[in-house]
Amino acid sequence: MCLTLRLYHLLPVCFYKRTARFVDDHHFMCLCSIARQLTVQMMQNPQILAALQERLDGLNGSPSGYMESLPKVVKRRVNALKNLQVKCAHIEAKFYEEVHELERKYAALYQPLFDKRSDIVKAAYEPTDEECEWKADEEEELTDEMKEKAKLEEEKKDEEKEDPKGIPEFWLTVFKNVDLLSDMLQEHDEPILKHLQDIKVKFSDPGQPMSFTLEFHFEPNDFFTNTMLTKTYKMRSEPDESDPFSFDGPEIMNCTGCTIDWTKGKNVTLKTIKKKQKHKGRGTVRTVTKTVPNDSFFNFFTPPEVPENGELDEDSEAVLAADFEIGHFIRERIVPRAVLYFTGEAIEDDDDDYDEEGEEADDEVRLLSGNDLVN
């Protein structure tokens, strides 16, 4: 599964951007825009992944041959430097472990705010007038008279509508506003996601192997009996003994979903098709009914299983590579900034920052999206 892990390393900023501060927000937005387009391409054409691997293999250049020409005594000293490099890799691994612990610590501080957000969304808590005060940019230059008029018009509109509870379709709107997620959505998924009340991130306990779990909390609905669906990502932050110089930060080693207890006839990940079959001998035709997989966001909870030897076919590698990126994007961007993706403000920021990169960034997108790779 080497390629999946290398692809994850292509976008390490999405993992520890907030605490390690590897790059500025400007660069981060550009990388996320590239990642979004790359993931869509991979899902549609897994062969691009193989082409990307070939291109990545060529990025490191080739040895000049100088090392081979050195005297034995100098090569001996170079070996000493390589041993130092291995020690550096182990220190770097420890750094990432501590960053993970720091994220876990601060997640506990964020959680009360996220819980209150959830309560407001699902109408378990009604915010006070003071909590609802927000000075939008367009209000800054309005006169008092204009503000009063706008307020009256808004109140009139509210009176004409039914009083909705909480914030209807909050998470569905977030998903539809984000290209990376909306590309996964099908029309038959939307009625289900209207019942999504919250998404939480849970980190592994101290002393346990590195992992994080995405929890999708649903209100009671007609589609399945689960109140929560989960997706767990298991990680490793240690150099490979056989290739310590390849270490470049935590790697996602595996991910596991959960069983969805679908109500009879409501499983959107399956569909029934009718197919005509002709008998070879008699020539008669019969119609048979088959149940086949169906495109759905909820396939996210049944990722390909990684065998013990770690070997996967190209299609499974592509799906997992995209899955890993999506999981990190939900964890790092969607959950912490959900309201800004709901309003679209985070989308505008992403687009603005990407556009400012100009033609150079466009070239990177073309490279990573596979336009040059497949020719």
Secondary structure, DSSP 4 states (H G I P E B T S, - for coil): -HHHHHHHHTSTHHHHHHHH--S-HHHHHHHHHHHHHHHHHHHH-THHHHHHHHHHHTTT----SHHHHS-HHHHHHHHHHHHHHHHHHHHHHHHHHHHHHHHHHHHHHHHHHHHHHHHHHTTS----HHHH----GGGTT--HHHHHHHHHHHHHHHHHS----S-TTHHHHHHHH-HHHHTT--GGGHHHHTTEEEEEEEEPPTTSPSEEEEEEEE-S-SSBS-SEEEEEEEEE-S-BTTBGGG--S-EEEEEE-----BPTT--TTEEEEEEEEE-TTT--EEEEEEEEE---GGGGGSPPPPPTT----HHHHHHHHHHHHHHHHIIIIITTTHHHHHHTHHHHHHHHHHHTTHHHHHHHHHHHHTTTTT-
